[in-house]
Structures are given as C-alpha cells and as structure tokens.
Amino acid sequence: MNAVPQAFLPVTTSHPAIAVSAVARADADVLLQLSREHAAQAIEERRAYGPAREDALEFLEALFEPPLRAWAWLARVDGQAVGYAGATVGFSLLERGYSFHLDTLYVRPEHAGLDLDLALFGQAQAMATRLGCLNLQGHAPVWTAAARRWTQQAARSEVARFVMPLAAAD
C-alpha cells in the first residue's frame, strides 16, 4: 500500500499553460501556502476541526517519508501553483479493503473555469486505482463545484460527520 512518487503521471490539458502533477518535496512550501489560503476561505466549515498545526513535521512525513500516508497534487497555470488536492488511504473492516479519501480539493476562484478541479480529481482517482483501493471517498460542502462533481460520479451517502478534537494543536 505504498506507491512511489514516480508513479504519478503528469496531466496535460487542452490549455497548454496548465499542468497537474504530484507534489515533490520542493513544493512543500507552496502546498502549505495554498492549504492556508484554502483554510482561510473555508473558516466556518473548518471551525469544528480546530486550528492547524504550525509545525509541518507530520505534513512532511506523511507526504514524503516511506511509508507514504498522504498524496497530493498541484495544479499550475503558467508555472504558478493555483490549486491542489490531497488524499489519504483508509481501511474498512466492513469491506475488508482500502479506500482512498480525497481530503481536500481547492482551486483559486479566479481559475475555477479551467477544469483544474477535474484534473486534480482525476489524479486522485488514478492513484486510488493504482493502490488497489475499493473506492474513492470524499466530502464537500453541498454548494461547491466539488460536490456537484461527486454527485455526477458517485453514490451519495447521507451521514453526519462528527469531529472530536483530541488535543490542542501545537
């Protein structure tokens, strides 16, 4: 259950200035910046989760130290990172198999019309397949484009998501 980063395939789109690729260690700062930007825009829906850790140690370990525990992709326009997606693997005792959890998908609003969300979603879907996961799961606020994308491609499961912080963030 550990795919090497080289297994990520770059995505090219019909727009020649757009590229989507796996995050490399050199991209950590830009990924953190996009994540902070995303969190600031989603502050109300993220309130229950509490503040993010300031220390990036676990972030770096999960993405870049074997065994990998998280995967992420960056979308770039004209070489500038303008969006990202991140995912982790989970396990279901009921299905007796792994599932891939699309934890977050974000594209800056000014780049929303370029289908970068589709390209990022496609990377998560492809990685889930490469890892042999039974399914791709995710959540999104119902008013977002990401939710509409899920509605088109997936069965919807109505559940309440409970978040119980266990400790104060650093």
Solvent accessible surface area in square Angstrom, and as a share of the most:
residue,aa,sasa,rsa
1,M,89,0.40
2,N,67,0.34
3,A,16,0.13
4,V,92,0.53
5,P,63,0.39
6,Q,151,0.67
7,A,31,0.24
8,F,22,0.09
9,L,114,0.57
10,P,101,0.64
11,V,41,0.24
12,T,118,0.69
13,T,48,0.28
14,S,119,0.77
15,H,75,0.33
16,P,132,0.83
17,A,30,0.23
18,I,7,0.03
19,A,47,0.37
20,V,0,0.00
21,S,32,0.20
22,A,21,0.16
23,V,12,0.07
24,A,54,0.42
25,R,119,0.44
26,A,103,0.80
27,D,22,0.11
28,A,10,0.08
29,D,115,0.60
30,V,51,0.29
31,L,5,0.02
32,L,34,0.17
33,Q,90,0.40
34,L,0,0.00
35,S,41,0.26
36,R,124,0.45
37,E,39,0.17
38,H,41,0.18
39,A,49,0.38
40,A,70,0.54
41,Q,106,0.47
42,A,12,0.10
43,I,102,0.52
44,E,123,0.55
45,E,76,0.34
46,R,97,0.36
47,R,147,0.54
48,A,60,0.47
49,Y,68,0.26
50,G,36,0.35
51,P,106,0.67
52,A,82,0.64
53,R,116,0.43
54,E,130,0.58
55,D,84,0.43
56,A,26,0.20
57,L,101,0.50
58,E,98,0.44
59,F,52,0.22
60,L,55,0.27
61,E,63,0.28
62,A,23,0.18
63,L,18,0.09
64,F,31,0.13
65,E,73,0.33
66,P,104,0.66
67,P,86,0.54
68,L,13,0.07
69,R,107,0.39
70,A,16,0.12
71,W,5,0.02
72,A,7,0.06
73,W,0,0.00
74,L,0,0.00
75,A,0,0.00
76,R,53,0.19
77,V,18,0.10
78,D,114,0.59
79,G,62,0.60
80,Q,107,0.47
81,A,8,0.06
82,V,0,0.00
83,G,0,0.00
84,Y,11,0.04
85,A,0,0.00
86,G,12,0.11
87,A,2,0.02
88,T,53,0.31
89,V,38,0.22
90,G,19,0.19
91,F,113,0.47
92,S,25,0.16
93,L,147,0.73
94,L,154,0.77
95,E,91,0.41
96,R,191,0.70
97,G,10,0.10
98,Y,89,0.34
99,S,5,0.03
100,F,0,0.00
101,H,62,0.27
102,L,8,0.04
103,D,82,0.42
104,T,29,0.17
105,L,35,0.17
106,Y,14,0.05
107,V,24,0.14
108,R,37,0.14
109,P,86,0.54
110,E,127,0.57
111,H,36,0.16
112,A,68,0.53
113,G,76,0.73
114,L,59,0.29
115,D,77,0.40
116,L,1,0.01
117,D,23,0.12
118,L,67,0.34
119,A,14,0.11
120,L,0,0.00
121,F,11,0.04
122,G,31,0.30
123,Q,6,0.02
124,A,0,0.00
125,Q,84,0.37
126,A,38,0.30
127,M,0,0.00
128,A,7,0.05
129,T,104,0.60
130,R,89,0.33
131,L,20,0.10
132,G,55,0.53
133,C,19,0.12
134,L,105,0.52
135,N,57,0.29
136,L,32,0.16
137,Q,72,0.32
138,G,35,0.34
139,H,82,0.36
140,A,28,0.22
141,P,33,0.21
142,V,103,0.59
143,W,173,0.61
144,T,36,0.21
145,A,47,0.36
146,A,24,0.18
147,A,15,0.11
148,R,137,0.50
149,R,43,0.16
150,W,34,0.12
151,T,90,0.53
152,Q,132,0.59
153,Q,96,0.43
154,A,42,0.33
155,A,105,0.81
156,R,158,0.58
157,S,87,0.56
158,E,132,0.59
159,V,121,0.69
160,A,70,0.54
161,R,149,0.54
162,F,177,0.74
163,V,50,0.29
164,M,155,0.69
165,P,85,0.54
166,L,162,0.80
167,A,80,0.62
168,A,98,0.76
169,A,31,0.24
170,D,115,0.60
